[in-house]
Amino acid sequence: MNAATLACAPSELTWNGINWADVLRQVRRLQARIVKATQEGRHNKVKALQWLLTHSFSGKALAVKRVTENQGKNTAGVDKVTWKTPGAKTNAIVSMQRRGYSPRPLRRVLIPKKNGKTRPLGIPTMKDRAMQALYLLALEPVAETTADPNSYGFRPERSTADAGEQCFIALARKSSAEWVLEADIKGCFDNISHDWMIKNVLTDKLMLQKWLKAGYVYQNELFPTEAGTPQGGIASPALANMTLDGLEAMLSARFPKSKQSGLKMNMVRYADDFIITGNSEEWLENEVKPAVVEFLAERGLVLSPEKTKITHIKKGFDFLGWNIRKYDDKLLIKPSKSNVEAHLGKIRGVIKGNKTAKQANLIKMLNPILRGWANYHRHVVAKKTFNRIDAEVWSLLWQWATRRHPNKGAKWIKEKYFKTKGARNWVFSATEERENGKQGEIVLFREADTPIQRHIKIKADANPHDPKWAWYFESRWGKKMLNSSRGRMKLYRLWLKQDRLCPYCQKPIKQNTPWETRFRLKRADGGTNASSNLIMCHLYCQEPHLNADKSGETGCRKVP
């Protein structure tokens, strides 16, 4: 964003005229500087850079863009206001001022949980969401730099698959730990000490205090908030993570020789759920657990007695929807029984709730559920589970079809709803009219067709806001595209568009030559993850101007 744009009057601003590449460039450069200052321990410098970011046009514009384009963009807070028009978004940028800002109370709704209880969700107003998103832009680089190495929940570029892979690394060997402390924090988001957060979280203290003390409205009654960071706020996951960060370092300091002395301590955390491995039940119970309790008590938190337990690896334990267990010294991670039953229950509900729906519409409702669940479990031992679910779905769909035609025979029903596709019989498919007016076929997704592929865990110290990791994340992005059929098709089209040639050395990219994807416009310079911003090149090729050696030659070389 040039100086003229930054200084322009509100009346001259137009949402559609914003140069988003410039906006991203400005924000990412400031975030990179915040990372560097944090690594150097220069807290005053961090605060100064955070002030620059939260008072910049680029930061405000990006914050408004986030809250008006995410899934909650149509969900209003207590003021019942949403920003849908370009004019409303432009006015929102202008209205985001720290001076005189006072957040509105949250609108509380209750979300049902698996155990029959409810989880309170606090919905801020659009302006409060935008302000939180703005200050999160300045806080996230600090959070990512100081985060625990094996924390994976609610962090950019990290996922449950990374947590599952770390569990495998910690427990798979014959010599690995045999006992696991399964820990769960009781009402983590609702009980974090406000005083601890205000004292220890490196962000604007006044703004943080205002959000924490905003209160909430439930059934037209205002309630104060004395503790916790409400679920539903954009900044809440980062604040909760920063509250728990340091637990891994504390355990390493408390038990500095745990690995050398055979205690086999490892920790894996996803949000407020975490496990700690150890060589004995007694050591975990009498030494590790009290240390964890002491750490949490400083932050106003306690362990949940009903969910916290110590388990032997041969008995197995459930974590993030998987069952992790050793069978004759071989560790297997499978979809947990409760997760499978919840998945089947959701499918049954859709099928039974749409007894009169068109076949094509039913397939459209089921496919995202089936595909999403299969993609979540595609990195674990799930092939048998996928086959079982496909069989259950077939049975439910046969009941759905026969109920619709009680006077028809099985052969007639089969021919109407189940087709033959190549070597496969009984394929649940239908024809539908597309937007272009032509007839097309829609087929029910089959979970067993999902390939099982080992997930490559993210490096523990990788930081998406640190420029030195840019190449690493570009490489992971290309590999991630290969894991989906849609992504593979995009890469294939990109390969054809480049005439199958590396744009740097102009030599062919073949199946047996190592290659990778990179961004045309670097993320640090405002580039996005869109496929249009990708190029495919040889693994060891660099841009010619980066590749020149002392003799002035250019071309391919191996990156040292």
Disulfide bonds with the S-S distance in Angstrom:
none
